[in-house]
């Protein structure tokens, strides 16, 4: 029994170490901020928030539009593209919800890393660009956005996913 507890503690410690810059306070801050933005009472604005993030991404890095051809990116008002925007941001919602569960979080980030690894054209730099897009949009939809906490945690999230990408 003691051996199992030690192994579990080591795994949790290893998982937490990968997010060492994202402190417990940062995680709580990010989760509270996200709850304010993405809670069920705001379902009507979810599409607008998600689309704004992608609009900013495409302005910053126009070539990224090519990554989304299969979801009708050329018609950003289409149901298909809106649904994709929601799927992407719902993925982040899942990850943010797992910040308190490091082992499950790492498992989810591994899953996301493998998903992006098989997508032609996805590069590490794209995660840096979308990070800046979130930083541009989030203060517009949050009354008390903490950019430092957000950046520390978001960087930990994207760094783990980027491990799966060659370039």
C-alpha positions as CSV (number, residue, x, y, z in Angstrom):
1,X,0.0,0.0,0.0
2,X,2.8,2.4,1.0
3,X,4.6,1.6,-2.3
4,X,1.4,2.5,-4.3
5,X,1.1,5.8,-2.4
6,X,4.8,6.7,-3.1
7,X,4.4,5.9,-6.8
8,X,1.2,8.0,-7.0
9,X,2.9,10.9,-5.2
10,X,5.8,10.7,-7.6
11,X,3.5,10.8,-10.6
12,X,1.6,13.8,-9.3
13,X,4.9,15.5,-8.5
14,X,6.2,14.8,-12.0
15,X,3.0,16.1,-13.6
16,X,3.0,19.2,-11.4
17,X,6.7,19.8,-12.2
18,X,5.7,20.3,-15.9
19,X,3.5,23.1,-14.8
20,X,5.9,24.6,-12.2
21,X,5.4,28.1,-13.5
22,X,1.6,27.7,-13.2
23,X,1.2,27.9,-9.5
24,X,-1.8,26.7,-7.4
25,X,-2.9,30.3,-7.3
26,X,-2.5,30.7,-11.0
27,X,-4.6,27.6,-11.6
28,X,-7.3,28.9,-9.4
29,X,-7.2,32.3,-11.1
30,X,-7.4,30.8,-14.5
31,X,-10.3,28.5,-13.5
32,X,-12.2,31.4,-11.9
33,X,-11.6,33.6,-15.0
34,X,-12.7,30.8,-17.3
35,X,-15.8,30.1,-15.3
36,X,-16.7,33.8,-15.7
37,X,-16.3,33.6,-19.4
38,X,-17.4,30.1,-20.4
39,X,-20.1,29.2,-17.8
40,X,-23.5,27.8,-18.9
41,X,-25.1,31.2,-18.3
42,X,-23.0,32.6,-21.2
43,X,-23.7,30.0,-23.8
44,X,-25.0,32.7,-26.2
45,X,-21.6,34.4,-26.4
46,X,-19.5,31.3,-26.6
47,X,-19.5,31.3,-30.4
48,X,-18.6,35.0,-30.5
49,X,-15.7,34.5,-28.1
50,X,-14.4,31.4,-30.0
51,X,-14.8,33.2,-33.4
52,X,-13.0,36.2,-32.1
53,X,-10.0,34.1,-31.0
54,X,-9.8,32.6,-34.5
55,X,-10.3,36.0,-36.2
56,X,-7.3,37.3,-34.2
57,X,-5.3,34.2,-35.1
58,X,-5.9,34.6,-38.8
59,X,-5.0,38.3,-38.6
60,X,-1.7,37.5,-36.9
61,X,-0.9,34.5,-39.0
62,X,-2.9,34.4,-42.2
63,X,-1.4,31.1,-43.3
64,X,-3.1,29.3,-40.4
65,X,-6.4,29.6,-42.3
66,X,-5.1,26.8,-44.5
67,X,-5.2,24.5,-41.5
68,X,-9.0,24.8,-41.3
69,X,-10.1,24.3,-44.9
70,X,-11.9,21.1,-44.0
71,X,-14.2,23.0,-41.6
72,X,-15.2,25.8,-44.1
73,X,-12.9,28.5,-42.8
74,X,-13.6,30.6,-45.9
75,X,-17.1,31.1,-44.6
76,X,-16.6,32.0,-40.9
77,X,-20.3,32.4,-40.4
78,X,-21.0,28.9,-41.5
79,X,-22.4,26.4,-38.9
80,X,-19.5,24.1,-39.7
81,X,-16.8,26.7,-38.9
82,X,-18.6,27.9,-35.8
83,X,-18.9,24.3,-34.6
84,X,-15.2,23.9,-35.1
85,X,-14.4,27.0,-33.1
86,X,-16.6,25.8,-30.2
87,X,-14.9,22.3,-30.3
88,X,-11.4,23.9,-30.0
89,X,-12.4,26.2,-27.2
90,X,-14.3,23.4,-25.4
91,X,-11.0,21.4,-25.6
92,X,-9.4,24.2,-23.6
93,X,-12.4,24.2,-21.3
94,X,-11.7,20.5,-20.5
95,X,-8.0,21.2,-19.9
96,X,-8.7,24.2,-17.6
97,X,-11.1,22.0,-15.6
98,X,-8.3,19.4,-15.2
99,X,-5.8,21.8,-13.8
100,X,-6.5,20.4,-10.3
101,X,-5.9,16.8,-11.5
102,X,-2.4,16.7,-12.8
103,X,-2.3,13.0,-13.8
104,X,-5.5,13.3,-15.8
105,X,-4.4,16.7,-17.2
106,X,-1.2,15.2,-18.6
107,X,-3.2,12.3,-20.1
108,X,-5.5,14.8,-21.8
109,X,-2.6,16.9,-23.1
110,X,-0.9,13.8,-24.4
111,X,-4.1,13.1,-26.3
112,X,-4.3,16.6,-27.7
113,X,-0.6,16.5,-28.7
114,X,-1.2,13.3,-30.6
115,X,-4.3,14.8,-32.3
116,X,-2.3,17.8,-33.5
117,X,0.7,15.7,-34.5
118,X,-1.2,14.0,-37.3
119,X,-2.6,17.3,-38.6
120,X,-0.7,18.4,-41.7
121,X,0.9,21.8,-41.3
122,X,0.4,22.2,-37.6
123,X,3.5,23.8,-36.1
124,X,4.7,24.8,-32.7
125,X,4.7,28.4,-33.6
126,X,0.9,28.2,-34.2
127,X,0.4,27.6,-30.5
128,X,2.5,30.7,-29.7
129,X,0.3,32.7,-32.1
130,X,-3.0,31.5,-30.7
131,X,-1.7,32.2,-27.2
132,X,-1.3,35.8,-28.2
133,X,-4.8,35.7,-29.7
134,X,-6.2,34.5,-26.4
135,X,-4.3,37.3,-24.6
136,X,-5.9,39.8,-27.0
137,X,-9.5,38.5,-26.7
138,X,-9.8,37.5,-23.0
139,X,-9.4,41.0,-21.5
140,X,-12.3,42.1,-23.7
141,X,-14.6,39.5,-22.2
142,X,-13.4,39.4,-18.6
143,X,-13.8,42.0,-16.0
144,X,-10.6,41.1,-14.2
145,X,-8.3,39.3,-16.6
146,X,-4.9,38.3,-15.0
147,X,-2.6,38.1,-18.0
148,X,0.3,36.8,-16.0
149,X,-1.5,33.9,-14.4
150,X,-3.2,33.1,-17.8
151,X,0.1,33.1,-19.6
152,X,2.0,30.9,-17.1
153,X,-0.7,28.3,-17.2
154,X,-1.5,28.5,-21.0
155,X,2.2,28.2,-21.7
156,X,2.4,25.0,-19.7
157,X,-0.6,23.6,-21.6
158,X,0.7,24.5,-25.0
159,X,4.3,23.5,-24.3
160,X,3.1,20.0,-23.5
161,X,1.1,19.7,-26.7
162,X,4.0,21.2,-28.7
163,X,6.2,18.3,-27.5
164,X,4.5,16.1,-30.1
165,X,5.2,18.4,-33.0
166,X,8.4,18.2,-35.1
167,X,8.5,21.9,-35.9
